[in-house]
Amino acid sequence: MTREPSAAVHDVAIVGFGPIGQMLALLLGRAGHDVIALERWPKPYDLPRAVHFDDEIGRIFQAAGVGEEVRAVTDPVPDHYEWRNQEGESLVRIDWSGTGPSGWPTASFFSQPQLEAVLARAAEALPTVTVARGCEAVDLQEVKDHVRLVTSGPCGPGEVRARYVIGADGANSFIRTRMSTTVTDLGFFYDWLIVDTQPHEQSTWSPMNWQLCDPARPTTIVSGGPGRRRWEFLRLPHESVEELNTLDTAWKLLEPWGRNEKNTTIERHTVYTFQARWVDRWREGRLLLAGDAAHQMPPFAGQGMCSGMRDAMNLAWKLSLVLDAKADADLLDTYTSERSDHVQYAIGMSMALGQVICVLDPEEAEARDQRMIAAGADPRYALPAPPPPVLGDGVLRRGADGKRAADIGHLTPQYRVTHQGQTALLDSLTGGGFTLLTDGHESAQALDDADRAFLKNIKATIVALYSEHAPSDGYLDADGGYLPHMREHGHVAAIVRPDFYLFGAASTGAELRELIGQLREQLHHPQSPGAISPAPEPLMAVE
């Protein structure tokens, strides 16, 4: 709900109420925590910014209870993402059609004001969430058991107190300035003019999203959400930001694409400097960072907002356990190690794609074109190999040597299951949270009362899967997605974390008990021998 800040000590104060702050408010508010969100602007920002999310992020929207509302304001991609050279030859074709492993469209496009309206409306409807617009955090003091935030703005001077404070306040984060953490900057800088438009006619754009790799002017042409198109133009060395960022320049650059004032409305034009950097420590005491406050990356892989949403999902379940006294506060240090490594993979991939796209030398571009065409426009061969999208060290199964196992920490898929006559995607039937997948009921019979009490305490759902004829308390593997994979790898059970990443799998009932014991130990004593360091070494060399 929207109201003035009170003198109460809230569970969480979120500074910044953009999409990442909104998602955090939704996830924590739905978990029953007292959340206050502070937004320095009195009204929502009504112009486009982010435009893309992938199937994993769709699953996060589903977990936040806004899945269908989000689907209503997005365009799923029906075809491929294509890169072409200046002659129009295809350099690479990336299939973005169909349904991804998380049970959502592989890629979806949206207009950020519409998406934010969905998220804000859902968050403000929760009795556990207070949204204070026109309320800027200008100072803070961390005391023994909470943080005092000094506020100003249209809401008037005041104080907000909370047990934890999350800075979801963008690249110029105030919360980050009050932390001692350093920033790793890879020195990757490119200026692009972003032009968001509303074409007056209804057209089918094929492909929906593509990249013109022309050394004369690299250009991106993508959906801006339903009824919208976005063009992005690289600033050339002889141009200044000031001369590029004008309405006249925007119209001149759109002219070759058949866009003019008679058939198109320009919603916004602005120059962004694409950067590649991350904060080295995302938690200090009761202060935490998420989204652009913790990292920025080039948009070439479409993972900027997506990475922030993954931050929210990772942080929310851990902070919820800490607030409920079901886990030690040191659990929050794994937020840095897990997400920082994962973000570095995304940044590395985005930079690699940018280095292919942002080629201005004609001879270098010709060599690139020949190499990619010779690879048959197949992304497996035409583009740099993508890094593995796995979590860094953290709340993950460990081997006998105390080190994390090699086969865990990856995103698990979401398939349809049938339970008590209802067929739906798995998370819709379990309600999210920790999930214990088992091959039938047999392996779960090895659990003792303490195991079951622990699983109940962390609100885990036991999903006993069957290929056919599931009993009333079982789940039918309706899509045949889970059991064939488990049996192929000799697994009788697997624990999936609330953020959908695999904690670990077991081959016997005894191994399952050991797996549950590890999870119990890591939640209550995450700094035990072999555990993580909260400030990991960078994965990428910085020159």
BADOVEX-601667 format. One line per 10 residues: number of its first residue (from 1); for each residue x, y, z of C-alpha. Coordinates in steps of 0.1 Angstrom, whole numbers, always signed. Last residue first. Layout:
! BADOVEX-601667
NUM = X Y Z | ...
This chain:
! BADOVEX-601667
543 = +441 -53 -177 | +414 -69 -156 | +414 -107 -158 | +379 -122 -155 | +367 -145 -128 | +373 -119 -101 | +384 -132 -67 | +356 -138 -43 | +345 -114 -16 | +323 -133 +9
533 = +347 -162 +11 | +329 -195 +8 | +326 -225 +30 | +352 -253 +33 | +352 -253 +70 | +319 -238 +84 | +309 -203 +75 | +274 -213 +64 | +264 -226 +99 | +226 -225 +101
523 = +217 -227 +64 | +248 -246 +54 | +243 -273 +81 | +207 -279 +73 | +215 -281 +36 | +243 -306 +43 | +220 -327 +65 | +195 -328 +37 | +222 -341 +13 | +233 -367 +39
513 = +196 -379 +41 | +194 -381 +3 | +227 -400 +2 | +212 -426 +25 | +181 -428 +3 | +203 -435 -27 | +215 -417 -58 | +212 -382 -44 | +211 -347 -61 | +223 -313 -51
503 = +214 -276 -45 | +201 -272 -80 | +190 -237 -89 | +153 -228 -91 | +156 -196 -69 | +137 -214 -41 | +164 -242 -42 | +159 -275 -59 | +168 -307 -39 | +172 -338 -60
493 = +161 -374 -55 | +165 -409 -69 | +194 -400 -92 | +210 -425 -115 | +219 -399 -142 | +195 -414 -168 | +170 -420 -141 | +169 -383 -131 | +167 -371 -167 | +139 -396 -176
483 = +121 -387 -144 | +119 -349 -148 | +107 -340 -183 | +81 -366 -191 | +56 -338 -198 | +30 -349 -173 | +54 -362 -146 | +25 -373 -124 | +27 -360 -89 | +20 -381 -58
473 = -3 -377 -28 | -33 -392 -46 | -12 -420 -61 | +4 -414 -95 | -7 -439 -122 | +20 -430 -147 | +56 -418 -149 | +55 -409 -112 | +71 -381 -92 | +71 -376 -54
463 = +72 -339 -49 | +82 -331 -13 | +76 -293 -7 | +100 -274 +15 | +86 -248 +39 | +120 -243 +57 | +105 -257 +89 | +87 -285 +71 | +120 -296 +56 | +136 -295 +90
453 = +108 -315 +106 | +110 -341 +78 | +147 -346 +84 | +142 -347 +122 | +114 -373 +118 | +136 -396 +97 | +139 -397 +59 | +145 -431 +43 | +109 -432 +32 | +117 -403 +8
443 = +136 -427 -14 | +106 -449 -19 | +79 -423 -26 | +83 -421 -64 | +114 -408 -80 | +119 -378 -57 | +120 -341 -62 | +125 -320 -30 | +114 -285 -36 | +125 -254 -16
433 = +102 -225 -21 | +76 -222 -49 | +38 -226 -45 | +41 -263 -52 | +14 -264 -79 | +23 -232 -97 | +60 -241 -93 | +56 -273 -113 | +39 -259 -143 | +2 -270 -144
423 = -20 -301 -144 | -47 -304 -117 | -64 -336 -109 | -48 -341 -75 | -14 -334 -88 | -3 -333 -125 | +31 -320 -135 | +42 -295 -162 | +79 -289 -166 | +103 -264 -150
413 = +140 -267 -157 | +168 -265 -132 | +193 -237 -133 | +229 -248 -125 | +246 -248 -91 | +254 -285 -91 | +275 -310 -111 | +310 -299 -100 | +305 -305 -63 | +314 -277 -40
403 = +346 -283 -20 | +346 -300 +15 | +368 -329 +3 | +340 -354 +7 | +320 -334 -19 | +299 -303 -12 | +262 -296 -21 | +255 -259 -27 | +247 -229 -6 | +276 -208 -18
393 = +303 -210 -45 | +295 -192 -77 | +263 -200 -95 | +263 -216 -130 | +257 -201 -164 | +286 -218 -181 | +305 -193 -203 | +293 -187 -239 | +317 -198 -267 | +325 -168 -288
383 = +302 -165 -318 | +302 -181 -353 | +306 -217 -342 | +278 -225 -318 | +259 -194 -331 | +255 -211 -365 | +256 -184 -392 | +271 -212 -414 | +305 -210 -398 | +319 -197 -431
373 = +295 -168 -428 | +309 -160 -394 | +346 -161 -405 | +339 -141 -437 | +320 -115 -418 | +347 -110 -392 | +373 -106 -419 | +352 -80 -436 | +346 -62 -404 | +383 -60 -397
363 = +389 -46 -431 | +360 -21 -427 | +372 -8 -393 | +342 +1 -372 | +336 -31 -353 | +311 -27 -324 | +292 -60 -331 | +319 -86 -325 | +333 -68 -295 | +298 -63 -282
353 = +292 -100 -283 | +323 -107 -262 | +314 -79 -238 | +279 -93 -232 | +293 -128 -226 | +318 -115 -201 | +292 -95 -183 | +269 -125 -181 | +296 -147 -167 | +306 -120 -143
343 = +270 -119 -132 | +271 -156 -122 | +303 -151 -102 | +289 -121 -84 | +256 -139 -78 | +269 -169 -59 | +297 -152 -40 | +279 -121 -31 | +246 -138 -20 | +267 -163 +0
333 = +274 -135 +25 | +237 -135 +33 | +240 -169 +50 | +261 -152 +76 | +228 -139 +91 | +222 -174 +104 | +192 -193 +91 | +156 -201 +103 | +155 -169 +124 | +125 -157 +103
323 = +144 -127 +92 | +173 -149 +82 | +151 -173 +62 | +135 -144 +44 | +169 -129 +37 | +180 -161 +20 | +148 -164 -1 | +148 -128 -11 | +185 -125 -20 | +186 -151 -47
313 = +153 -140 -63 | +162 -103 -62 | +197 -109 -76 | +181 -130 -104 | +159 -101 -112 | +189 -78 -114 | +206 -102 -138 | +175 -102 -160 | +175 -63 -159 | +210 -63 -176
303 = +209 -97 -195 | +198 -87 -230 | +230 -103 -245 | +241 -71 -262 | +230 -49 -234 | +264 -40 -221 | +268 -46 -183 | +263 -29 -150 | +266 -44 -116 | +257 -39 -79
293 = +236 -8 -79 | +224 -18 -113 | +205 -47 -97 | +209 -55 -60 | +229 -42 -31 | +229 -51 +6 | +233 -32 +39 | +228 -49 +73 | +265 -58 +77 | +282 -52 +44
283 = +267 -71 +15 | +273 -69 -22 | +311 -70 -21 | +332 -66 -52 | +308 -43 -70 | +306 -50 -107 | +317 -35 -140 | +311 -35 -177 | +298 -2 -192 | +275 +9 -220
273 = +273 +47 -221 | +236 +55 -229 | +225 +84 -252 | +189 +94 -252 | +159 +95 -274 | +123 +89 -262 | +88 +84 -274 | +94 +91 -311 | +61 +89 -329 | +61 +72 -363
263 = +42 +72 -396 | +40 +109 -405 | +70 +120 -384 | +93 +97 -403 | +105 +61 -403 | +114 +44 -436 | +145 +27 -422 | +168 +51 -440 | +150 +80 -422 | +156 +67 -387
253 = +191 +81 -385 | +179 +115 -397 | +150 +115 -372 | +172 +107 -343 | +197 +134 -354 | +169 +160 -354 | +157 +149 -320 | +191 +155 -306 | +215 +131 -287 | +242 +127 -314
243 = +253 +163 -314 | +257 +163 -276 | +274 +129 -274 | +300 +141 -298 | +306 +125 -332 | +340 +119 -349 | +345 +85 -332 | +310 +72 -342 | +283 +68 -317 | +266 +34 -321
233 = +229 +36 -331 | +201 +18 -312 | +166 +15 -327 | +136 +4 -307 | +101 -5 -319 | +67 -4 -301 | +32 -18 -305 | +37 -45 -279 | +72 -43 -264 | +101 -22 -276
223 = +109 -48 -303 | +144 -47 -317 | +166 -30 -343 | +203 -26 -333 | +227 -6 -354 | +264 -6 -361 | +271 +25 -382 | +296 +25 -411 | +311 -7 -398 | +278 -24 -406
213 = +268 -52 -381 | +231 -46 -384 | +215 -65 -355 | +181 -81 -354 | +149 -85 -335 | +114 -93 -348 | +128 -110 -379 | +106 -102 -395 | +86 -72 -382 | +48 -77 -386
203 = +32 -43 -389 | +4 -23 -372 | +7 +12 -384 | +15 +43 -363 | +50 +31 -353 | +57 +39 -316 | +93 +47 -312 | +122 +44 -287 | +155 +58 -300 | +187 +48 -280
193 = +218 +66 -291 | +248 +44 -282 | +281 +53 -264 | +306 +26 -259 | +328 +20 -228 | +345 -13 -216 | +370 -3 -190 | +367 -36 -171 | +356 -19 -138 | +359 -39 -106
183 = +343 -18 -78 | +354 -16 -42 | +332 -21 -11 | +334 +4 +18 | +296 +9 +19 | +278 +43 +23 | +283 +51 -14 | +266 +18 -23 | +235 +29 -5 | +233 +61 -26
173 = +234 +41 -58 | +245 +59 -89 | +241 +28 -111 | +206 +21 -97 | +188 +25 -64 | +181 -12 -55 | +200 -6 -23 | +187 -31 +2 | +184 -21 +39 | +181 -46 +67
163 = +165 -45 +102 | +147 -13 +92 | +143 +22 +105 | +130 +52 +84 | +136 +87 +95 | +121 +120 +84 | +123 +151 +64 | +92 +157 +41 | +75 +133 +17 | +82 +158 -10
153 = +119 +152 -4 | +140 +140 +26 | +149 +108 +43 | +174 +98 +70 | +177 +60 +72 | +184 +43 +105 | +196 +8 +102 | +188 -21 +126 | +200 -44 +154 | +231 -27 +168
143 = +231 +6 +148 | +238 +13 +112 | +235 +50 +104 | +221 +64 +72 | +219 +96 +51 | +201 +110 +22 | +174 +84 +14 | +148 +101 -9 | +110 +100 -3 | +89 +112 -32
133 = +72 +79 -32 | +68 +59 +0 | +56 +23 -8 | +45 +2 +22 | +44 -35 +18 | +29 -61 +43 | -7 -53 +34 | +1 -63 -2 | -18 -43 -29 | +12 -20 -33
123 = +34 -49 -44 | +9 -61 -71 | +3 -26 -84 | +40 -19 -85 | +48 -50 -104 | +21 -45 -131 | +29 -8 -134 | +66 -16 -137 | +59 -39 -167 | +38 -12 -185
113 = +65 +15 -178 | +92 -9 -190 | +78 -16 -224 | +81 -53 -231 | +99 -80 -251 | +100 -118 -244 | +126 -144 -251 | +126 -182 -246 | +89 -181 -238 | +82 -196 -204
103 = +85 -232 -190 | +119 -227 -174 | +136 -247 -201 | +125 -222 -228 | +93 -222 -249 | +93 -214 -286 | +113 -190 -306 | +146 -173 -297 | +167 -193 -322 | +200 -174 -327
93 = +209 -167 -364 | +244 -155 -371 | +262 -137 -399 | +233 -134 -423 | +241 -114 -455 | +224 -80 -458 | +253 -64 -476 | +261 -43 -445 | +264 -75 -424 | +235 -92 -407
83 = +229 -105 -372 | +197 -124 -365 | +176 -130 -334 | +152 -157 -343 | +114 -163 -345 | +82 -159 -326 | +96 -137 -298 | +71 -134 -269 | +55 -99 -268 | +47 -87 -233
73 = +19 -68 -215 | -5 -97 -210 | +23 -121 -201 | +32 -99 -172 | -4 -101 -158 | -3 -139 -162 | +29 -143 -143 | +22 -118 -115 | +24 -141 -84 | +60 -135 -75
63 = +69 -170 -85 | +54 -165 -119 | +74 -134 -124 | +105 -154 -114 | +96 -180 -140 | +94 -153 -166 | +129 -143 -155 | +141 -178 -163 | +124 -177 -197 | +143 -146 -209
53 = +137 -108 -204 | +139 -79 -228 | +129 -42 -231 | +148 -22 -204 | +143 +16 -207 | +110 +30 -218 | +95 +63 -206 | +69 +69 -178 | +90 +71 -147 | +66 +65 -118
43 = +56 +95 -98 | +70 +113 -67 | +106 +104 -75 | +128 +95 -45 | +114 +60 -41 | +115 +44 -7 | +101 +8 -3 | +90 -4 +31 | +87 -41 +38 | +72 -59 +68
33 = +78 -96 +60 | +50 -121 +52 | +66 -141 +24 | +44 -122 +0 | +61 -90 +12 | +96 -104 +6 | +89 -115 -29 | +68 -85 -39 | +91 -59 -23 | +121 -76 -39
23 = +104 -75 -73 | +95 -39 -69 | +130 -30 -60 | +143 -48 -91 | +116 -32 -113 | +122 +3 -101 | +113 +12 -65 | +147 +24 -51 | +158 +21 -15 | +143 -11 -1
13 = +138 -11 +37 | +134 -45 +52 | +120 -59 +85 | +105 -25 +94 | +113 -8 +127 | +82 +13 +133 | +83 +51 +132 | +61 +52 +102 | +67 +61 +65 | +37 +78 +48
3 = +14 +56 +27 | +11 +36 -5 | +0 +0 +0
